[in-house]
Amino acid sequence: MESPMWGNGIFKKKNKEDSIFATLKKVPIFSDLKPKELAEVEKIVHQRRYKKNETIIHAGDPGLGMYIIVNGSVEVVEEDEKAGKRTLAKLSDGSFFGDMALLDEDPRSASAIALVDSDIMGFFRPDFLDLIYRKPKLGIKVLLALARIIGERLRHTNELLVKIQERKDTHRNG
């Protein structure tokens, strides 16, 4: 059943390059998929337009899935009672966020807010799990790509932590 909030009738395809298919092809999680496989994913993504300053996800909410910016701009923010609002990232066309929610349902660690009117696609965990059961080879391809991306992010984070520790050590010993 199609959700009125995430319906498939919001966007109109102008031509093949403006299609959901073309957008998905640019997302690293789906970039290695064959056209027939991308068509399967296209069937299960949900689309929605967010107005400027509308919250897409709230920190603390359960993770339901990932989001892909078709066009627009999104700010990912962390809010702290003491420090206030801190921008973690500003994302634009083709960027994606919330992908950890495809693996677990842990609460969101940050909020995401549309900076301008934005067209967003949602790829949700229940649909992804169903895809894994219906089309295991395709599901595994997507899962491995997701694991690769998360691994890359973890390596990058580790490198940053090492640099921070080195600066602390230099400052302490200097």
C-alpha positions in Angstrom: 0.0 0.0 0.0 1.3 3.4 -0.9 1.7 5.9 1.8 0.3 9.4 1.1 3.4 10.9 2.7 5.8 8.8 0.5 3.7 8.4 -2.7 5.1 7.8 -6.1 3.2 10.5 -7.9 5.0 13.6 -6.8 7.8 13.7 -9.4 7.2 13.8 -13.2 9.8 12.3 -15.4 10.9 14.9 -17.9 13.4 12.6 -19.7 15.5 9.6 -18.8 18.2 11.7 -17.2 15.7 13.2 -14.8 14.3 9.9 -13.8 14.6 8.0 -10.5 16.6 5.4 -12.4 19.3 8.0 -13.3 19.5 9.3 -9.8 19.8 5.8 -8.3 22.6 5.0 -10.7 24.6 7.8 -9.2 24.3 6.6 -5.6 27.3 4.5 -4.7 25.2 1.8 -3.0 23.4 1.2 -6.3 26.1 2.2 -8.9 27.3 -1.3 -9.6 23.8 -2.6 -10.3 22.7 -3.7 -13.8 19.7 -1.8 -15.4 17.3 -4.7 -14.6 18.5 -4.7 -10.9 18.2 -0.9 -10.7 14.6 -1.2 -12.0 13.8 -3.5 -9.0 15.2 -0.9 -6.6 13.3 1.8 -8.4 10.0 0.0 -7.7 10.5 0.2 -3.9 11.9 3.7 -3.4 9.4 6.3 -2.1 9.5 9.9 -3.1 8.5 13.1 -1.3 9.0 16.8 -1.5 10.1 18.6 1.6 9.5 22.3 2.1 12.3 24.7 3.1 13.1 24.2 6.8 11.0 21.0 7.1 12.6 18.3 9.2 13.2 15.1 7.3 14.4 13.0 10.2 14.6 13.9 13.9 17.4 12.9 16.2 16.2 10.2 18.6 13.6 8.8 16.2 13.9 5.1 15.1 16.0 4.6 12.0 13.6 3.6 9.2 15.9 3.8 6.2 18.1 6.0 4.1 17.3 9.1 2.1 18.7 10.3 -1.3 18.5 13.9 -2.4 17.1 14.0 -5.9 17.4 17.8 -5.9 17.7 20.3 -3.2 19.8 20.8 -0.1 19.8 19.2 3.3 21.6 20.1 6.5 22.5 17.4 9.0 22.5 18.8 12.5 23.3 17.7 16.0 21.5 19.5 18.9 23.0 19.6 22.3 21.4 21.3 25.3 24.7 23.0 26.3 26.4 23.6 22.9 23.2 24.2 20.9 22.8 23.3 17.2 25.9 22.2 15.4 26.0 21.5 11.6 27.6 18.1 10.8 27.1 18.3 7.1 25.4 20.1 4.2 24.3 17.8 1.4 23.0 18.4 -2.1 21.8 16.6 -5.2 22.8 12.9 -5.3 23.9 12.8 -1.7 22.5 10.2 0.7 22.2 10.0 4.4 20.7 7.7 7.1 22.1 4.6 5.5 23.0 2.9 8.8 19.2 2.5 9.4 19.2 -0.1 6.6 21.3 -2.3 9.0 19.7 -1.5 12.3 16.8 0.3 13.9 18.9 2.3 16.4 17.7 5.9 17.1 18.9 8.6 14.8 22.0 10.3 16.0 21.2 13.6 14.2 18.4 15.5 12.5 18.2 16.4 8.8 16.5 19.5 7.7 15.7 20.7 4.1 17.5 24.0 3.5 15.4 24.6 0.4 12.4 22.9 -1.2 13.9 19.4 -1.8 12.8 16.3 -3.6 13.9 13.3 -1.5 13.8 9.5 -2.1 13.4 7.1 0.8 14.8 3.6 0.7 13.4 1.9 3.7 14.6 -1.0 5.8 11.4 -3.2 5.5 11.5 -2.8 1.7 15.2 -3.6 1.6 14.7 -6.7 3.8 11.9 -7.8 1.5 14.2 -7.3 -1.5 16.8 -9.5 0.1 14.2 -12.3 0.6 12.7 -11.9 -2.9 15.9 -11.3 -4.9 18.8 -12.6 -2.7 21.6 -12.0 -5.2 20.5 -8.4 -5.7 20.0 -7.8 -2.0 23.5 -9.1 -1.3 25.0 -6.9 -3.9 23.3 -3.8 -2.3 24.3 -5.1 1.2 28.0 -5.5 0.2 28.1 -2.1 -1.4 26.6 -0.6 1.8 29.2 -2.5 3.9 31.9 -1.1 1.7 30.7 2.5 2.1 30.4 2.1 5.9 33.8 0.5 6.0 35.3 3.5 4.1 33.7 5.9 6.5 35.0 4.0 9.5 38.5 4.0 8.1 38.3 7.8 7.4 37.0 8.3 11.0 39.8 6.2 12.4 42.3 8.4 10.4 40.8 11.5 11.9 40.9 10.1 15.4 44.6 9.3 15.0 45.3 12.8 13.8 43.4 14.3 16.8 45.3 12.1 19.2 48.6 13.0 17.6 47.8 16.7 18.0 46.8 16.2 21.7 50.1 14.3 22.3 52.1 17.0 20.5 50.3 19.7 22.5 50.8 17.8 25.8 54.5 17.1 25.2 55.3 20.4 23.5 
